[in-house]
């Protein structure tokens, strides 16, 4: 199975370098790497120079310079278009360190033939599971990470796969049948939620999601956007897009629930941020909520390239 590893960066060269070093130890031999740099020509040149200096990785590496900041989905789609002949595409965040066996185990799960996209165990450096995929609650417009907080050495929940409604965009292996049936990621979300919508669209088309729980990927969450910080320290972009895109996803996947979710999201954002004293973030969240109400999509006008 020939796999194209799709990595989207935005001026985070150090993350990309570390990810490539980890990929150099991957035991699944048949893969290539495609990097989309969203941060402009100078950042793209820096990535090319770093790739040239990374002698450990023997797999082919292509660096594509995006024509402006395409967001995560736009960058993923550009990578997939560049490697259109691949059998499967491994969507991989640049701030991840995959275990050597991760890709091989995900490929084996996909090759079993009873699923069309495969997730893995996303974990932190302290040995705790961040997620093994997740469940989307459409009434609350809430993504619930499965097995969150468990020890990475603990077995996966026995009913994990039946509960899956999305895979983590930090590491997901997508087969050709999935893409041919549902198309690529929606680019009008820009960042956040696009992998959830993609998986929901696949499930609605009759496709299945699988989990390779024995495949591990270490994730240093939010190094580019700051989404991994405490609520009271998060910047405008992750807070705004999180609130906006949950309404966009409801509109796209569960339109009948939009009135309920709209007012529920408004109440929840006040509870969520106020209880933690995140007063500036309430303002960012309200802006995102209002943008979602108005069905505004794509890159926010105030985000530069």
CORWORA-V615863 format. One line per field, one symbol per residue. ss: DSSP state (H for helix, E for strand, L for the rest). A space follows every 50 residues. Layout:
ss=???
This chain:
ss=LLEEEEEEELLLHHHHHHHHHHHLLLLLLLEEEEEEELLLHHHHHHHHHH HHHLLLLLLLEEEEELLLLLHHHHHHHHHHHHLLLLLEEEEELLLEEELL LHHHHHHHHHHLLLLLEEEEEEELLLLEEEELLEEEELLLLEEEELLLLL ELLLLLLLLHHHHLLELLLLEEEEEHHHHHHHLLLLHHHLLLLHHHHHHH HHHHLLLLEEEEEEEEEEELLLLLLLLLLLHHHLLHHHHHHHHHHHHHHH HHHLHHHHHHHHHHHHHHHHHHHHLLLLHHHHHHHHHHHHHHHLLLLLLL LLLLL
